[in-house]
Amino acid sequence: MPFQPVILATDALIYLLVLVIAGFVVYARRQPHLLAPWQQVARRRVAMGAWVVIVLYLLIGLSDTLHFRLADGQDATGQTRYATQVVSLLDVMTGSLRERREKTYSAPFATHLYSKEMVDLPDGGQQRLYPALRYGGQHLAEPSDRAWDIAWRGLLGAAVGFGVFVLLLLVRYRCRMTTLCELWRAPERGAGRSAWGVLAILCLLVGAVISLSAVYHVLGTDKVGEDVLYQVLKSIRTGLVIGTLTTLVMLPAALLLGTMAGYFRGWVDDIIQYLYTTLSSVPGVLLIAASILVMQVYMSNHPAEFTSLTERSDFRLLFLCLILGLTSWTSLCRLLRGEALKLRQMGYVQAAQTLGVGHFTILWRHIVPNVMHIVLIVIVLDFSGLVLAEAVLSYINIGVDPNTYSWGNMINSARLELAREPVVWWSLTAAFGFMFVLVLAANLLADAVRDAFDPR
């Protein structure tokens, strides 16, 4: 085989989460009471536009979740030998961005380094100049042609992106329309047209960026000359992992303990309340910091368990998800307890108790289905908060591994660059921009989900 699949711990959990979501979609399509709220969400213009943006982030994150080792020749026995470095599908797709390293900082679309250096002249002398980049803009005959070249390549890439958008419209409506006006009138009014409009904008932007990134560093380079665009694309997976896998950790405990506390009451309620009240009283940052230190000591004492830096970084990322999940389930548990206390007094629950139905059967059939709207709302609302939490924790050096690409690590590195003269601003701006778009889209979608599932 030309590659050897590698499944990291977070990869396996992401695959599990995708299967759970797919199963929920199939189940919800057959349940009118679940399908109706989602149809209401689909009728919201802002929500559908935000959903298109989130899907783009999800596609990038999932492409960065398919890990493997590439073939690296054959050994003495004729068996295929694989490289030790673990790469992802996104690494292969963005190979040019990953491999084209400059010497140090360069501004977006620059053709020379950002700071002057001593350069050897042809006559044997030396002069302090801005050295030319190895890759950025080296196809230009004259540096003065850069503006026209950027405009031409950007328009060409945007045209290709627009062609892809038209192709998607043709596939969606099975080529029944022949003119562009007919294609544009075809999408459903309101939310459908909003979604297609956002998709058109994204196709234009992505096409232009792909075309320009072939010969320029669109977002510049960092201190070690690595392309910033590649860094922010790799950071998407980290943000999505923190925002989604933490849910897998907090949801079972919050759902089980919250409904049990509200349904059984008495000493069960007292124990569960004492548990989440005690945990809530401990500052989350201190608990996370202590847990990360313990994890680092374990990794230092057991280096043989981690065969590569990728596995070491992935273990720390998974551990951070576990800690965030253990510190964030208490608020959902408190909400579910209050809702279970109300549902316990409903007639259908009391009738089931009178007929001798088991307690856990009542919890599974009557209590849990009627609190899922709260669970869904809290999960969607907490996603953006968890993405921001990763950025804050990485900023104070208790987040993901420094070798892991994340927006928090980029912001942490960029704070020192702001003290330079001239200021290196593009790393901070790129990380903040990509994180802001994801968080904004998640919040807009969360508002629509909240209105649909809990109109009160």
C-alpha positions as CSV (number, residue, x, y, z in Angstrom):
1,M,0.0,0.0,0.0
2,P,1.2,3.6,-0.7
3,F,0.3,4.5,2.9
4,Q,-0.3,3.0,6.3
5,P,-3.4,4.2,8.2
6,V,-2.8,5.6,11.7
7,I,-5.7,6.1,14.1
8,L,-5.0,8.4,17.0
9,A,-7.1,8.4,20.1
10,T,-8.9,11.6,19.2
11,D,-9.4,10.3,15.6
12,A,-11.3,7.3,17.0
13,L,-13.5,9.5,19.2
14,I,-14.2,11.8,16.3
15,Y,-15.2,8.8,14.1
16,L,-17.5,7.7,17.0
17,L,-19.0,11.1,17.2
18,V,-19.7,11.2,13.4
19,L,-21.4,7.8,13.7
20,V,-23.6,9.0,16.6
21,I,-24.6,12.2,14.7
22,A,-25.4,10.2,11.6
23,G,-27.5,7.8,13.7
24,F,-29.3,10.7,15.3
25,V,-30.0,12.3,11.9
26,V,-31.5,9.0,10.6
27,Y,-33.6,8.7,13.8
28,A,-34.8,12.3,13.8
29,R,-36.0,12.1,10.2
30,R,-38.4,9.4,11.3
31,Q,-39.7,11.3,14.3
32,P,-42.1,14.2,13.5
33,H,-41.6,15.8,16.9
34,L,-37.8,16.0,16.3
35,L,-38.0,16.8,12.6
36,A,-40.3,19.8,13.0
37,P,-37.9,21.9,15.1
38,W,-35.0,21.2,12.8
39,Q,-37.2,22.3,9.8
40,Q,-37.8,25.5,11.7
41,V,-34.1,26.0,12.1
42,A,-33.7,25.3,8.3
43,R,-36.1,28.2,7.6
44,R,-33.9,30.7,9.4
45,R,-31.7,32.7,6.9
46,V,-29.0,33.5,9.4
47,A,-28.9,29.9,10.7
48,M,-28.5,28.4,7.3
49,G,-25.8,30.9,6.3
50,A,-23.9,30.0,9.5
51,W,-24.4,26.3,8.9
52,V,-22.6,26.6,5.5
53,V,-19.6,28.2,7.2
54,I,-19.6,25.5,9.9
55,V,-19.7,22.8,7.3
56,L,-16.6,24.3,5.6
57,Y,-14.8,24.2,9.0
58,L,-15.9,20.6,9.5
59,L,-14.7,19.4,6.2
60,I,-11.2,20.9,6.9
61,G,-11.2,19.4,10.4
62,L,-12.2,16.0,9.2
63,S,-9.6,16.0,6.4
64,D,-7.0,16.7,9.1
65,T,-8.3,13.7,11.1
66,L,-7.4,11.1,8.5
67,H,-3.9,10.2,9.5
68,F,-1.4,7.9,7.9
69,R,2.2,7.2,7.2
70,L,3.4,7.4,3.6
71,A,5.5,4.7,1.9
72,D,9.2,5.4,2.0
73,G,10.7,2.7,-0.2
74,Q,11.4,-1.0,0.6
75,D,13.6,-2.7,3.1
76,A,16.0,-5.6,2.5
77,T,13.3,-8.2,2.5
78,G,11.2,-6.4,-0.1
79,Q,8.6,-5.2,2.4
80,T,7.2,-1.7,2.1
81,R,8.9,0.7,4.5
82,Y,6.8,3.6,5.9
83,A,8.0,6.9,7.1
84,T,8.0,7.6,10.8
85,Q,6.2,11.0,10.3
86,V,2.5,10.9,10.7
87,V,0.7,13.1,8.2
88,S,-3.0,13.8,7.5
89,L,-5.0,14.2,4.3
90,L,-4.9,18.0,4.9
91,D,-1.1,17.9,4.9
92,V,-1.1,16.1,1.6
93,M,-3.6,18.6,0.1
94,T,-1.6,21.6,1.4
95,G,1.8,20.1,0.7
96,S,3.1,23.2,-0.9
97,L,2.2,25.4,2.0
98,R,3.8,22.9,4.5
99,E,7.1,22.5,2.5
100,R,7.7,26.1,1.4
101,R,9.5,27.6,4.4
102,E,11.2,30.9,4.4
103,K,14.0,32.1,6.7
104,T,11.9,34.1,9.1
105,Y,9.0,36.7,9.1
106,S,7.5,37.9,5.9
107,A,4.3,40.0,5.5
108,P,1.3,38.8,3.6
109,F,1.9,38.8,-0.2
110,A,5.5,40.0,0.4
111,T,8.4,39.2,-1.9
112,H,11.1,40.0,0.7
113,L,11.7,39.4,4.3
114,Y,10.2,41.7,6.9
115,S,13.5,42.8,8.5
116,K,16.9,43.8,7.0
117,E,19.9,41.5,7.0
118,M,23.5,41.7,5.8
119,V,23.5,40.5,2.2
120,D,26.6,39.6,0.2
121,L,26.8,41.7,-3.0
122,P,28.2,40.5,-6.3
123,D,31.2,42.7,-6.0
124,G,32.2,41.0,-2.7
125,G,30.9,43.7,-0.4
126,Q,28.1,43.5,2.0
127,Q,25.0,45.7,2.5
128,R,22.0,45.7,4.9
129,L,19.0,44.9,2.7
130,Y,15.6,43.1,2.7
131,P,16.6,39.6,1.4
132,A,14.3,38.2,-1.3
133,L,12.1,35.3,-0.3
134,R,12.8,31.8,-1.5
135,Y,9.2,31.1,-2.7
136,G,7.0,34.1,-2.2
137,G,6.7,36.1,-5.5
138,Q,9.8,34.6,-7.1
139,H,8.0,34.1,-10.4
140,L,7.8,37.9,-10.9
141,A,10.1,39.5,-13.4
142,E,9.9,42.9,-11.6
143,P,8.7,43.5,-8.0
144,S,6.5,46.3,-9.3
145,D,4.4,43.8,-11.1
146,R,3.1,42.3,-7.9
147,A,-0.1,44.3,-7.6
148,W,-1.2,43.3,-11.1
149,D,-0.2,39.7,-10.6
150,I,-2.2,39.5,-7.3
151,A,-5.3,41.0,-9.0
152,W,-5.0,38.7,-12.0
153,R,-4.4,35.5,-10.0
154,G,-7.1,36.4,-7.5
155,L,-9.7,37.0,-10.2
156,L,-8.7,33.8,-12.0
157,G,-9.1,31.8,-8.8
158,A,-12.4,33.4,-8.0
159,A,-13.6,32.5,-11.5
160,V,-12.7,28.9,-10.9
161,G,-14.5,29.0,-7.6
162,F,-17.6,30.5,-9.2
163,G,-17.5,27.7,-11.7
164,V,-17.5,25.2,-8.9
165,F,-20.5,26.9,-7.4
166,V,-22.4,26.8,-10.6
167,L,-21.5,23.1,-10.9
168,L,-22.9,22.5,-7.5
169,L,-26.1,24.2,-8.5
170,L,-26.4,22.1,-11.6
171,V,-25.8,18.9,-9.5
172,R,-28.4,20.1,-6.9
173,Y,-31.1,20.7,-9.5
174,R,-30.0,17.9,-11.9
175,C,-29.2,20.2,-14.9
176,R,-32.9,21.1,-15.5
177,M,-32.0,24.8,-15.7
178,T,-30.0,26.2,-18.6
179,T,-29.3,29.8,-17.7
180,L,-27.6,31.4,-14.7
181,C,-30.8,33.4,-13.8
182,E,-32.8,30.2,-13.8
183,L,-30.3,28.5,-11.5
184,W,-30.4,31.5,-9.1
185,R,-34.2,31.5,-9.0
186,A,-34.2,27.7,-8.4
187,P,-33.1,27.7,-4.7
188,E,-35.8,27.9,-2.1
189,R,-36.7,31.4,-1.1
190,G,-35.4,32.8,2.2
191,A,-33.1,30.4,4.0
192,G,-32.2,28.4,1.0
193,R,-31.2,31.4,-1.0
194,S,-29.2,32.7,2.0
195,A,-27.3,29.4,2.2
196,W,-26.5,29.4,-1.5
197,G,-25.4,33.0,-1.3
198,V,-22.9,32.3,1.5
199,L,-21.7,29.2,-0.4
200,A,-21.1,31.4,-3.5
201,I,-19.0,33.8,-1.4
202,L,-17.0,31.0,0.1
203,C,-16.4,29.4,-3.3
204,L,-15.0,32.8,-4.6
205,L,-12.8,33.3,-1.5
206,V,-11.5,29.7,-1.5
207,G,-10.8,29.8,-5.2
208,A,-8.9,33.1,-4.9
209,V,-6.9,31.9,-1.9
210,I,-5.9,28.6,-3.6
211,S,-4.7,30.4,-6.7
212,L,-2.7,33.0,-4.8
213,S,-1.2,30.6,-2.2
214,A,0.5,28.7,-5.1
215,V,3.0,31.6,-5.5
216,Y,2.6,33.8,-2.4
217,H,2.3,33.5,1.3
218,V,-1.2,34.9,1.5
219,L,-1.1,35.4,5.3
220,G,2.7,35.8,5.6
221,T,5.1,33.6,7.6
222,D,6.0,33.3,11.2
223,K,9.4,33.5,13.1
224,V,10.6,30.2,11.7
225,G,9.3,31.0,8.2
226,E,6.3,28.7,8.3
227,D,3.2,29.7,6.3
228,V,0.6,31.2,8.6
229,L,-2.2,30.1,6.3
230,Y,-1.1,26.5,6.9
231,Q,-1.0,27.1,10.6
232,V,-4.6,28.4,10.9
233,L,-5.9,25.6,8.7
234,K,-4.2,23.0,10.9
235,S,-5.6,24.8,14.0
236,I,-9.2,24.2,12.9
237,R,-9.0,20.5,13.9
238,T,-7.8,21.4,17.4
239,G,-10.7,23.9,17.9
240,L,-13.3,21.4,16.7
241,V,-11.8,18.5,18.8
242,I,-12.0,20.7,21.9
243,G,-15.5,21.8,21.1
244,T,-16.9,18.4,20.3
245,L,-15.0,15.7,22.2
246,T,-15.5,17.5,25.4
247,T,-19.2,17.0,24.9
248,L,-18.7,13.2,24.8
249,V,-17.1,13.5,28.2
250,M,-19.6,15.8,29.9
251,L,-22.8,14.5,28.4
252,P,-23.1,11.0,30.0
253,A,-22.3,12.2,33.5
254,A,-24.5,15.3,33.3
255,L,-27.5,13.4,31.7
256,L,-27.3,10.4,34.1
257,L,-26.7,12.2,37.3
258,G,-29.0,15.2,36.6
259,T,-32.0,13.0,35.8
260,M,-31.3,10.6,38.7
261,A,-31.1,13.5,41.1
262,G,-34.4,15.0,40.0
263,Y,-36.2,11.7,39.8
264,F,-35.1,9.8,42.9
265,R,-34.7,12.9,45.2
266,G,-33.8,12.1,48.8
267,W,-30.3,10.9,49.6
268,V,-29.5,10.3,45.9
269,D,-30.3,14.0,45.2
270,D,-28.2,15.1,48.2
271,I,-25.1,13.1,47.1
272,I,-25.3,14.3,43.5
273,Q,-25.8,17.9,44.6
274,Y,-22.9,17.7,47.0
275,L,-20.7,16.2,44.2
276,Y,-21.4,19.0,41.6
277,T,-21.4,21.8,44.2
278,T,-18.0,20.7,45.5
279,L,-16.6,20.4,42.0
280,S,-18.1,23.8,41.0
281,S,-16.4,25.5,44.0
282,V,-12.9,24.6,42.7
283,P,-11.6,27.2,40.3
284,G,-11.5,25.5,36.9
285,V,-8.2,27.0,35.8
286,L,-6.4,25.7,38.9
287,L,-7.9,22.2,38.4
288,I,-6.9,22.2,34.8
289,A,-3.4,23.4,35.5
290,A,-2.9,20.8,38.2
291,S,-4.2,18.0,35.9
292,I,-1.9,19.1,33.1
293,L,1.1,19.1,35.4
294,V,0.3,15.6,36.5
295,M,-0.1,14.5,32.9
296,Q,3.2,16.0,32.0
297,V,4.9,14.1,34.8
298,Y,3.3,10.9,33.6
299,M,4.5,11.5,30.0
300,S,8.0,12.2,31.2
301,N,8.2,9.0,33.3
302,H,6.7,6.8,30.5
303,P,8.3,8.0,27.2
304,A,8.2,4.5,25.7
305,E,4.4,4.7,25.5
306,F,4.6,7.5,22.9
307,T,6.3,6.5,19.7
308,S,6.1,9.9,18.0
309,L,5.6,13.5,18.7
310,T,2.2,13.3,17.1
311,E,1.0,10.7,19.5
312,R,2.4,12.6,22.4
313,S,0.6,15.8,21.3
314,D,-2.6,13.9,20.7
315,F,-2.5,12.4,24.2
316,R,-2.3,15.8,25.7
317,L,-5.1,17.1,23.5
318,L,-7.3,14.1,24.6
319,F,-6.4,14.7,28.3
320,L,-7.4,18.4,28.0
321,C,-10.8,17.3,26.6
322,L,-11.2,15.0,29.5
323,I,-10.4,17.7,32.0
324,L,-12.6,20.3,30.3
325,G,-15.4,17.8,30.3
326,L,-15.0,17.0,34.0
327,T,-15.1,20.7,34.9
328,S,-18.0,21.7,32.6
329,W,-20.7,19.1,33.2
330,T,-22.0,20.6,36.5
331,S,-24.1,23.4,34.9
332,L,-25.9,21.0,32.6
333,C,-26.4,18.6,35.5
334,R,-28.1,21.3,37.5
335,L,-30.4,22.2,34.7
336,L,-31.4,18.6,34.1
337,R,-32.1,18.1,37.8
338,G,-34.5,20.9,37.8
339,E,-36.3,19.7,34.7
340,A,-36.5,16.1,36.1
341,L,-38.0,17.4,39.3
342,K,-40.8,18.9,37.2
343,L,-41.3,15.9,34.9
344,R,-41.5,13.6,37.9
345,Q,-44.9,15.1,38.8
346,M,-46.4,14.6,35.3
347,G,-49.3,12.3,35.0
348,Y,-47.7,9.9,32.6
349,V,-44.7,9.4,34.9
350,Q,-47.0,8.8,37.9
351,A,-49.1,6.4,35.9
352,A,-46.0,4.4,34.9
353,Q,-45.0,4.2,38.6
354,T,-48.5,3.0,39.6
355,L,-48.4,0.3,36.9
356,G,-45.1,-1.0,38.4
357,V,-42.7,0.1,35.7
358,G,-39.1,0.1,36.8
359,H,-37.4,3.3,37.8
360,F,-34.7,3.1,35.2
361,T,-37.2,2.2,32.5
362,I,-39.2,5.4,33.4
363,L,-36.0,7.4,33.2
364,W,-35.1,6.0,29.8
365,R,-38.6,6.2,28.2
366,H,-40.1,9.3,29.9
367,I,-37.6,11.5,31.5
368,V,-34.6,11.4,29.2
369,P,-36.5,12.1,25.9
370,N,-38.2,15.1,27.5
371,V,-35.0,16.7,28.6
372,M,-33.1,16.3,25.3
373,H,-34.1,19.7,24.1
374,I,-32.2,21.2,27.0
375,V,-29.2,19.0,26.3
376,L,-29.2,20.0,22.6
377,I,-29.4,23.7,23.4
378,V,-26.6,23.6,26.0
379,I,-24.3,21.6,23.8
380,V,-24.7,24.0,20.9
381,L,-24.3,27.1,23.1
382,D,-21.3,25.7,24.9
383,F,-19.4,24.8,21.7
384,S,-18.2,28.4,21.1
385,G,-17.2,28.7,24.8
386,L,-15.1,25.6,24.6
387,V,-13.3,26.8,21.5
388,L,-12.5,30.1,23.3
389,A,-11.4,28.2,26.4
390,E,-8.8,26.3,24.4
391,A,-7.4,29.6,23.2
392,V,-7.3,31.1,26.7
393,L,-5.6,28.0,28.2
394,S,-3.0,27.7,25.5
395,Y,-2.3,31.4,25.9
396,I,-1.3,30.8,29.6
397,N,0.6,27.6,28.6
398,I,-1.7,25.0,30.2
399,G,-3.6,24.1,27.0
400,V,-2.6,21.8,24.2
401,D,1.0,20.8,23.5
402,P,3.2,23.5,22.1
403,N,3.9,21.3,19.1
404,T,0.1,21.2,18.3
405,Y,-1.3,23.7,15.9
406,S,-4.0,25.7,17.6
407,W,-5.3,29.3,17.6
408,G,-4.3,29.6,21.3
409,N,-0.7,28.7,20.6
410,M,-0.6,31.2,17.7
411,I,-2.0,34.0,19.9
412,N,0.5,33.1,22.6
413,S,3.4,33.3,20.2
414,A,2.0,36.5,18.6
415,R,1.9,38.5,21.8
416,L,5.7,38.6,21.8
417,E,5.7,39.6,18.2
418,L,3.6,42.7,19.0
419,A,6.6,44.2,20.8
420,R,8.8,44.1,17.7
421,E,9.5,47.1,15.6
422,P,8.0,47.0,13.1
423,V,5.0,45.1,14.5
424,V,4.4,41.6,13.3
425,W,0.6,41.6,13.2
426,W,-0.6,39.0,10.8
427,S,-0.2,35.9,13.0
428,L,-2.5,37.3,15.6
429,T,-4.9,38.7,13.0
430,A,-5.2,35.4,11.2
431,A,-5.7,33.3,14.4
432,F,-8.3,35.8,15.7
433,G,-10.1,36.0,12.4
434,F,-10.5,32.3,11.9
435,M,-11.6,31.8,15.5
436,F,-14.0,34.7,15.3
437,V,-15.7,33.4,12.2
438,L,-16.2,29.9,13.7
439,V,-17.4,31.2,17.1
440,L,-19.8,33.7,15.4
441,A,-21.3,31.0,13.1
442,A,-21.7,28.7,16.1
443,N,-23.5,31.4,18.1
444,L,-25.8,32.3,15.3
445,L,-26.7,28.7,14.8
446,A,-27.1,28.2,18.5
447,D,-29.6,31.1,18.7
448,A,-31.8,29.4,16.0
449,V,-31.6,26.0,17.7
450,R,-32.6,27.6,21.1
451,D,-35.6,29.4,19.5
452,A,-36.7,26.2,17.7
453,F,-36.4,23.8,20.6
454,D,-37.4,26.1,23.5
455,P,-39.7,28.9,22.1
456,R,-40.4,30.1,25.6
